[in-house]
Amino acid sequence: MTDIVEDVMTEKVVTCTPTAAILEVQKLMVEHRISRVVVVDAKNKPIGIMTRKDFVNFLLADKSGRGLEEIQAEEVMSKDLITVKPAASIYDVAETMIREKISSLAVVDEDGELKGIVTKADLIMYPLVTKPGIYSVQDFMTPNPIAVKPSHPIFLAVYLMSEHKISRVVVTDKENKPVGIITLADVTMISNLLKPARGLMERKPAFVKGFLVLPTSIHPLTAGDFMTAHPICIDKDADLSDAAKLMTRHNISGVPVLDNSGKLVGIVTKSDLTRAIASIKE
């Protein structure tokens, strides 16, 4: 059975140079539907990585007033890049991801050149699906997830993701039943709205969920305007392997967990599945 990085890693890695504008990096993330871009030097050696979290956190903190086309990747990227060799054990990789609180490792050869990338998405289908019945969802779910109401301002959802270092917030109704979800992918796609002062100054409209929004209308936008409605959910008693299958099939990174009455009791993410993989190291 597969148990080394070389057999699960993604070989075609989307990369950029340190001087690339983050506007271009944003376009790469959206175009390729990815959450990270590896930053490489002239010799194709990884020197950093830029994730959606890096992107959003930088924009929330930046006070320079610059546009996305004026900010370079080297300003935003995480520089302490952890790498791994192709022959490394996936269990060791899972442990590293949990310990370092990261979602990916660059795979390099003996000369330090980039050969691939291994992410939580690459790991979660093994061995949780090949060995069903080991765990249930409630064994590894994160209880009491961060949630907002549809009427809450979108900026509250963005702030909560940044403050709690999470990639998604669940939108719930008055009965605490999920009605939507907002992810970092949603926030990255509308990153120009994270600089509302600049938008108001330049009076440039923005597209939100396919609609044209004028700068003066940005502040009233709510979580309900941005959320993906009818999120895919899973029962707390379901097999953990079913959660892995759902995430892979629908290309998502987290699934709200419900109790028998349909109320939100937790969330299970790729990070939780990675913890499960690390726990069954033989």
N, C-alpha and C positions, 0 to 999 in steps of 0.2 A: 504494500500500500504506500501511497505517497506520504512522505514525511520530511522532505527537504524543500528548501526555498525554491530551488531551480525548477521544481515540478509544478509549483503553484504561482510563481511570480508572473507579472505582466512585463513582457519584453519591450513592447512599443511604448516608450515613455514620452509624454508631452513635456518639452523643455523650453526654457527661454534663457536669454543672456542676462547678466546683472543689470545692464543698462536699459532693458526693455521697459517701456511704459506700462504701468499697471492697468491702464485701459486695455492694452493688447493682451495682457495676462487674463483679464476678466473675460475678454472675448474668447480666448482659448478654453477657459473653464466652461463657458456656456456652450460653445460649439462642440466640444468633446464630451460634455456632460460629466465632468470630473471635478473633484474637490481640491486638487493640488496640482502644482506645476513645479518640476524640479529645475533649479537654476544651475547651469553648468558654465564652466570656463571654456576657453578656446580649445582645450584638449579633451573636451567631453567628460571632465571630472566634476562631479556634483559638489557645489560649494554652499548650497542652501536649498530651502524649499519654501514655497509660498502656498499657504492653504487658505481656504475661505475664512477661517478664523483669523489668520494673520491679516487678511484683507479688511475684514469688518472692524477688528480691533484697532488697526492703524487709522482707518478713516474716522472712527469715533474719537480718537485721541488727537488727531492732527489739527492744528490750529493755523496752519500756514495759509489757508485760503487757495491753495493750488488745485487745479483740475486733475483728473485721473491721468491725463496725457502728460502731465508735468512731473509726476512722481515715478521714480524708477524702482524696479523690483528689488534691488539690493537694499533699499531703505525699509522695505516691508518684510522681506523674507526672514525665516528663522535660520540663523547661521550655524547653530550647533547641530549640524546634521548627523544623524546616526546611520551608519552603513552596515551592511551584512554581506557575507560571501554566499554564493549560490548553494554551497553544500551545507549551510547551517540548518539546524533542525527547526521545523515550524513551531514546535512547542517552546523552544528557546526564544524564537521571534515573538510569540504570543506573550511570554513573560516579560520581554523587553518592552513591548508596546504598553503593557499595563504598568510596569514600573516607571517608565519615562513619560507616561501619559501622552503618547503619540499614536497616530493612526497608520503610519507607513514607515518603511525603511528603504533607502536606496540600496540596490544590489550592485556591487562593484566587483571587478576582477582583481587579480593580484597587483595590477598596476594602478588601481584606483579609478579606472574608467567605468562609466555607467553602463550596466548591462541590463538593468530592469528595475522594477519597483515591486515591493510586496506590501499589500495593504490589508486592512482588516477584512475587506470584501473578498480578497483572495483566500483568506484563511477560513472564513466562517462555514464554507461548505465541506470542510474537513476538520475533524471526523464526525461532526454533529449529525450529518445526514447519513454517513456510512455506519454510524453506530447510534441509531435512534433508541429511545427508551432509557438513556442515561440520566437525563435531567428533565424537569418540567420548566415551563416559563417562569413560574414564581420562584424557583430556586435561584435564579440569577437576575431577575428583573430589578430595576431601580424603583423602589416604592415612592409614592408621593411626588410625582414629577412636577416640574414647574409648569403652570398653566395660566392662561389668561382668558378673559371673556371676549366675545366678538366686538363689543363696544369699546374695549381698551385701545388706547392709541398705539399705532404700530411701533412708535419709538420706545414704548414700554417693553414690547416683546424683544426688540433689538437690544435694549439695555439689559434685560434679564439674561439673554443668551451670552452677552459679553461678561456680565457680572458673575454668573455662575459657571462660565466656561463650558457651555453646552451648545449643541448644534441644532436644537429644535425646542419649540414650546408647543404644547397641546392647547387647542382652543376648546373650551367646554361651555355647555349651556348651564342654566340654573340648577339642573339636577346632577351636575358634574359628569355629564355624558359627553364624550368627544364629538365635536361637530366640525373640527378642522385641525390643521397642523401648519405651523410656520417653521421653515428650516433655513439654515444658512444659505442654501442654494437660492431660495427666494430673495434673501437679503442681498446676496451678491449680484443678482440680476438687476436690482434697482438701487445699486450702491450710490448713484448720483443723488438719491434722496437723503443719504446720510450727511450730506453737506447742504442742508436747506438754505443756509445764509447765502452761499455762493449762487445757488439756483435762483433765489429771489433777486439777487443783485443782477444776474445776467438775464433774468426773465425767460429762461429756457423751459419749455414744457417737458414733461417726462411721460413715458408709457408705463402704466401700471395695469397688469393683467389684461393687456390688449387695449386699454383705454387711455386717451390723452388727458393728462392731468396738468393743469396750470400751476405755476409756482405758488400762487396765493392759496391754492387748495391743498398743499402738501401736509401742513400741520394737522388738519382735521382727519386725515386718513386713519382708519382703524385696523385692528387685527382681522376683523371680518372682511376687509377689502383685500387683504393680502393672502389670507389662509388658503390652503388647498382643502376644499370641503370633502366631507365623507371619507375621512382617513381610513386606511386599512388597519384593522385592529386584530387582536388575538386574545383568547381566553387565558386566564392565569393558570389553568390546569392543563393547557395544551403542551405537547411535547416541544422541547426547545428546538429540536430539529425542524419543526414546522415553522418556527420563527425565522430560522436561517433560510428556508425555502422561500418564504414570503419576501424577505428582503432581497434575495437574489433575483427572483422572478420579476419583481416590480422595481428593481434598482433603487431601493430606499435604504436608509441607514438606521431607522428606528420605527418601532411599532407600539402604539399605545396598548396597554394591557387592561382588560376589563374583568370585573367580577361577574357573578351570575345574573346580576340585575342590569348589566350593561354600563355600570359606572366605572370611571377611571380609577384604577388602584396602583398603576405603575407604568413603566415604559421599559421595553427591552430593546437594546441597541447593539450595534456591531461590537461596541466596547464590552458589553455584557457577555456576548458570545465568545469574544476573545478571552475573557476571564475563564469561561467554561473550558475552552481548549487548553489553556495553561494549567487548569486544575486536574486534567486527566493525563498529564505527562507521565509516561511510564519509566 
